[in-house]
Amino acid sequence: MVVRMRRALVKRETRETSVSVELNLDGTGSCEANTPFSFFNHMLSQLAFHGLMDLRVTASGDLSHHVIEDTGIALGEALKRSLEGEGNIARYGYAIIPMDDALVLVSLDLGGRAYPSIVLGFRREVIDDTPTEDLVHFLRSFAVSARMNLHAYRLMGENDHHVAEAVFKALGLSLRAATRVDERRKGVASTKGVL
């Protein structure tokens, strides 16, 4: 049996933020999220728990936009690094997740091409202590940094908290599926021979 070490530690320091992200793709779903935004911490916990990845995030900075954006950039880099040398991953993942009134779809491709399409139609500007536009920007920054094709859509839902939480749960499940090692596949999941 091959023991995989699909882990990465990324530190991002700018004049605006200080971010540290530690990711273990083959974890148990534990999360230690320490950012200034409790709702964002809650979303990161949902991502890790449902993705069965261990995640440690420490982030601080001047503005919510910068802190949340740079967390997305660092997490994307950590995902990319943790998959280096992993040629036979499933590559694709998707989930349609309900949460009470909300129903969301997330679909992704870890094929090396960055393209975020995020249509969540939040009605509120802030959920608890986290601006909704920053949650959308996090998803975009994460996708671009990870070089991931990411689609996330609100199919139904009146409660923005439920919509956001369903998105992060669906993202975790989709990443769990896409990063799964496919023992039957020889080489990468692309007819081009590279991702």
C-alpha positions in Angstrom: 0.0 0.0 0.0 1.3 3.4 -1.0 1.2 6.1 1.7 0.5 9.4 0.2 1.6 12.8 1.7 -0.8 15.2 0.0 0.0 18.1 2.2 1.1 21.7 1.8 1.9 24.7 3.9 1.5 28.2 2.3 2.4 31.5 3.9 1.4 34.7 2.2 2.7 38.0 3.6 1.8 41.3 2.0 1.7 44.9 3.3 -2.1 44.3 3.8 -2.3 40.7 5.1 -0.6 37.8 6.9 -2.0 34.4 5.9 -1.0 30.9 6.8 -2.8 27.9 5.3 -1.9 24.3 6.2 -3.8 21.6 4.1 -3.8 17.8 4.4 -6.1 16.4 1.6 -6.1 13.0 3.3 -7.3 14.1 6.7 -10.4 13.6 8.9 -12.2 16.8 8.3 -10.7 18.8 11.2 -10.4 22.6 10.9 -8.8 25.3 12.9 -9.8 28.6 11.3 -8.6 31.8 12.9 -9.6 34.8 10.9 -11.3 38.0 12.1 -14.6 36.8 10.7 -16.6 34.2 12.5 -19.0 33.4 9.7 -16.0 32.9 7.3 -14.4 30.6 9.9 -17.6 28.6 10.0 -17.6 28.3 6.2 -13.9 27.1 6.2 -14.9 24.5 8.8 -17.8 23.3 6.5 -15.3 23.0 3.6 -12.8 20.9 5.6 -15.4 18.7 7.3 -17.3 17.7 4.2 -14.1 17.5 2.1 -12.5 15.2 4.7 -9.4 17.4 4.6 -7.5 18.8 7.6 -7.2 22.6 7.4 -5.5 25.2 9.5 -5.9 28.8 8.6 -4.6 31.9 10.4 -5.3 35.2 8.7 -5.2 38.8 9.7 -5.0 42.1 7.9 -6.4 45.6 7.2 -9.7 44.9 5.4 -12.1 42.0 5.2 -11.8 42.0 1.4 -8.0 41.6 1.6 -8.0 39.0 4.3 -10.7 36.8 2.7 -9.2 37.2 -0.8 -5.7 36.3 0.3 -7.0 33.3 2.2 -8.5 32.1 -1.0 -5.2 32.7 -2.9 -3.2 30.8 -0.2 -5.7 27.9 -0.1 -5.6 27.6 -3.9 -1.8 27.5 -3.8 -1.9 24.9 -1.0 -4.4 22.7 -3.0 -2.2 23.0 -6.1 1.0 22.1 -4.2 -0.6 19.2 -2.4 -1.5 17.6 -5.7 1.9 18.0 -7.3 2.9 14.6 -8.7 -0.6 13.2 -8.3 -1.3 12.1 -11.8 -4.2 9.7 -11.3 -6.7 11.8 -9.4 -10.4 11.7 -10.5 -10.1 15.3 -11.6 -13.8 16.1 -11.6 -16.2 16.6 -8.7 -19.7 17.9 -8.2 -22.4 18.1 -5.6 -26.0 19.4 -5.4 -26.6 20.2 -1.8 -29.8 21.2 0.0 -29.9 23.1 3.2 -33.5 23.8 4.3 -34.8 26.3 1.7 -31.5 26.5 -0.2 -30.3 24.3 -3.0 -26.9 24.8 -4.6 -24.8 23.2 -7.3 -21.0 23.1 -7.3 -19.0 21.5 -10.1 -15.3 21.6 -10.6 -12.4 20.4 -12.7 -8.8 20.3 -11.4 -7.5 20.1 -15.0 -5.2 23.1 -14.7 -7.4 25.8 -16.3 -8.7 28.6 -14.1 -12.3 29.6 -14.7 -14.6 30.7 -11.9 -18.3 31.1 -12.6 -20.0 32.0 -9.3 -23.7 33.0 -9.4 -25.2 33.0 -5.9 -27.4 36.1 -6.0 -27.0 37.0 -2.4 -29.7 39.4 -1.2 -27.9 40.6 1.9 -24.7 42.6 1.9 -23.4 40.9 5.1 -24.0 37.5 6.7 -23.3 37.9 10.4 -19.8 39.5 10.2 -18.8 38.6 6.7 -19.6 40.6 3.5 -21.3 38.3 0.9 -19.3 39.9 -1.9 -16.1 38.7 -0.1 -17.4 35.1 0.0 -17.9 35.2 -3.8 -14.5 36.8 -4.2 -12.9 34.1 -2.0 -14.4 31.4 -4.3 -13.0 33.2 -7.4 -9.6 33.7 -5.9 -9.4 30.1 -4.7 -10.3 28.8 -8.2 -7.8 31.1 -10.0 -5.0 30.3 -7.6 -5.6 26.5 -7.7 -6.0 26.7 -11.5 -9.4 25.1 -11.1 -12.6 25.3 -13.2 -15.2 26.1 -10.6 -18.9 26.6 -11.1 -21.2 27.4 -8.1 -24.8 28.3 -8.5 -27.8 29.0 -6.3 -30.7 26.9 -7.7 -33.1 27.9 -4.9 -33.1 29.6 -1.6 -34.3 32.6 0.4 -31.9 32.5 3.3 -28.4 33.7 2.4 -26.9 31.9 5.4 -28.3 28.6 4.1 -27.1 29.3 0.6 -23.6 30.2 1.6 -23.3 27.2 3.9 -24.6 24.8 1.2 -22.0 26.2 -1.2 -19.1 25.5 1.1 -20.4 22.0 1.9 -20.8 21.3 -1.8 -17.3 22.6 -2.5 -15.9 20.3 0.1 -17.7 17.3 -1.3 -16.7 18.2 -4.8 -13.0 18.6 -3.9 -13.1 15.3 -2.0 -14.4 13.6 -5.2 -12.0 15.4 -7.6 -8.9 14.7 -5.5 -9.7 11.0 -5.0 -7.0 8.8 -6.3 -8.3 6.6 -9.1 -6.3 3.3 -8.8 -7.7 2.1 -12.1 -6.3 5.0 -14.1 -2.8 4.8 -15.4 -1.5 8.3 -15.9 -3.5 11.6 -15.8 -7.2 12.0 -16.5 -6.7 13.7 -19.8 -6.4 12.5 -23.4 -3.6 15.2 -23.7 -1.5 13.3 -21.2 -1.1 16.3 -18.9 -3.3 18.4 -16.7 
